[in-house]
Amino acid sequence: MTTRIVILAAGQGKRMGLPIPKVLAPLHGQPLITHLIKSIQESGVDPRPVIVIAPDAQPLFEKEVGANSQYVVQQERRGTGHALLCAYMAMESKPEIIVMLNGDMPFIKPETIKKLVTEQSAAGSAMTLVTNQVPGFTDEFAPFYDFGRIVRDGKGGILRIIEKKDATPDELAITEVNSSYFCFDAKWLGVNLPKLGTNNAQQEYYVTDLVKIAIGQGDQVATISASPTESIGINTPEHLEHAHKVSLS
């Protein structure tokens, strides 16, 4: 099956106190996104990923990251769903599978990327996503408090993903979280991306709302699990400081 990987990388570096895009912040001597691209290359899934960037950022990305990627500009920051739609529309030939990763999450392993695609291929589901089970939200697991929660039914099936800002106190107590690594059936994605709305606290188009759409249609949503370390994201200087203590091996 043909597979394309989309990397969301349009975030600004304001919260990081940087004059450059967030994903270009240095980690172990290289931009954050470079570590992710290395894992993608080692996975063998997609030799030329699609990177969604902010306007006017391409020259800087080509200088810092290289030209061996397809760059797509997100003219307005309207959420992850909008960014993925921009990437999808820019693909001249549509693949069978589309993987979505985040440029500010540098620790995913090549094996997890391959496993995600393998599970999607085998399951034939609308999508497959990576979840993390954490013991709580203190100490080194405190950053995961900001992650979306996985809400399951009594049989273990996924009902929805609820973002922290939209969650009730009971939902915030859930310790299975969404890593924001997604793998989609490309045809299903093309039909359903335009159905996303902005009825949420941020008034943005959330990729996570695709889970609710799939469940509502009776479509299958598969999951795989991964170590929480692989889902460490960088949004603040404190997160970056913590990431420098994490081994890349």
N, C-alpha and C positions, 0 to 999 in steps of 0.2 A: 504494500500500500504506500502511496505517496504521502509524505508528511511534511508540513511546514511548521516552523517554530516562530512564534511572535513574542518579542520581548517588549514589554511596556517600559519606556524610558523617557517620558516627557516631563517627569517631575522636576521642579525647580529646586535649587539648593538653598532657599531662604531659611528654612528651619535649621539647616546645617551651618548657616552663617557663611555660605560659600557664594562666590560670584559665578559659579559654573553649574551645569545640571547636576543634580544629586548623584546620579549613577556614575559620574566621573570623579567622585571623591576618592582619594587614594586609600587603598587597603593593601598592606603588605607590599607596598612599592608599585602597585598597579591600580588603575581605575576599578571600582567595584564591578562594573559590567564585564570587564575583561575576564574575571574569574568565572563568571557565568558562561561566557562565550567559550572558554576553554572546556568546561564540562559538556557543553553542547557539541563541540567538535569531537571530544573523546567518545561521546555517545554514538556518533555516526548517524544520528537521526536526520539532521538537516545541515548541509555544509554552508548554507547561506541564509541565516535567519533574517526575519523581518524585524527591524527595530523601529518602534514608534517614538518619534522625538518631537520636541517643541519647535516652533518656527525659528528659523535662522540658526539652528543648532547643528546642522549637518556638517559644515566645515570643521567645527570643533570635534565632532565625533569622528570624522574621517582622520583627523590628525591624531587623536588620542587612542582610538579603537581600531581604525583601519577601514578600508573601502570594501572589504569582502563581506558586506552585508547589504541587504536592501533597506534603505531608509525611507520611512513614510512619515510625513509631517501631520501632526494633530493640531490643526489651526486654533482650536479652542479646547481648553481643558474641561471636558464635560463628563469625566468619569471613565472608569475602566471599560465599560461596555462600549462607549463611544470610541475609545482608543482601539479596541479590538475590531470594531466596524471599519475604522479607517484602514487598518491593515488588511482586512478581508477584501475591501473594495479595491485595494491596490494590487492584489494578486491577479496577474494576467491569466494564469491558468489555475483553477481551483484544485487543491489536493483532495485526498480522501480523508485525511486527519489533520487537525490543527491543534497545536499545543500552545498554551499561553503561559509565559513565565514573566517574572518581574526583575527588572534590571538592578534593583537595589537589594536583591536577595542572592548573595554570591556563593552560598554554600551547598546548593543542590548537587548531588553526585550524578555522574554520568549513568550509573546503574539505575538510579531512580527515574531519570528521563526515559531510559529504555523500557523500564518496567511499566511506566505510565502508558507508553504507546502500545506495548504488548498487551496490556490489560484491555485497553480500548479496542484493539483489533480483535481480541478473543471474545470480548463481551458483546460487541456490536451494539453498544448502548448509545444513548444520545451524548453522554459525556462520562468521563472518568476524572475524579479529582483526588488530590492528595490531602489527607487529614493527619493531624498530630494529636496525640494524647499526652497531656501534661499533668503533673501531679497537683498543680495549683498555680497561682499567679503571684508567687513571692520569689525573692532572691533572683536567680538567673532566669526564672520563668516569668518574671514580671512583665517583660515586653509583650508576651502573648495575651495579656489582658486586652489589648487593643484589637485582637484578631476577631473575625466573625466566628460565631458559634455554630456547630453542627447540631441541628435539631432532628432527632430520629423518632420513628414511631415505635410501638411496642414490640415489633418484630425485627427492629434494627435497621429498617429502611430509612433513607433520608427523606425528611419532610421539607426542609428548607435550610438555608444558611441565613442567619440573622446577624447583621452588622452591630457592633457594640453600641453605636449611637442610637440604634433603633430597638435594642434589646430590653426586655423586662428584667427585674432583679433575678427572677428564677432562671431566665435564659443566660444571664451573665455568670451564673454559677456553673454552667456546663463547662467541662474541662476538655472536651474534644473540639479542636479548633480547625478552621479552614486555613490551609497553607497558602492559598491563592495560586496554586499550580493546577491548571486545568488542561484537559485533553478532550477535544470535541470531534464528533462526526461532522465533517465539513458541510455536507448538504443540510443536515439538521441545523447547524449554526447559521448558515446563510438564510434559511427560512425564518429563524426565530430571533436573530439579533435585532431586526427592525421592530420587534414587539416590546422591547424594553421601554420602561417608563421612568419617570423621575419622582415617584411618590415615596420619598424618603427624606431624612433629615438634611441631607446634603444637596438634595434636588439634582442628583447626578444619575447617569446611567450605570448601574452596577452589573458587572459580569455575573455576580452571585445570584442575581434575580433570574438568570437562565435556569437555575436549579428548580425554582418554583414553577417556571413555565413548563419544564420537562415533566415534573411530577403531576402538574395539572392536566397534561396531555396523556398521562399514563405511560410515559417513556421511562426507560431504565436509566438510573444514575448509579454508576459503579464507583467504588473507592479503593484506594490503596493507602497504606500507612507508611510513614517515614519518620526518621528521628527528628525531634524538634530542632536539633542543630541545623538541619538542612533548610529550615524555614526562618532562620534569623534574618530579619530585615533591618535596614538602616534608614532611620528617619530623623534622628537627632544626633548631636555630637556625642551624647552618652551611649547611644547604640553603636556608633562607630568605635568608640573607645572599647566597648565590650567585644566587638568583632575582632579587634586586633589581638585579643587573647584567645581566639578560637583558631585551631589548626585547620589548614586548608587540605590536609591529607585525608 
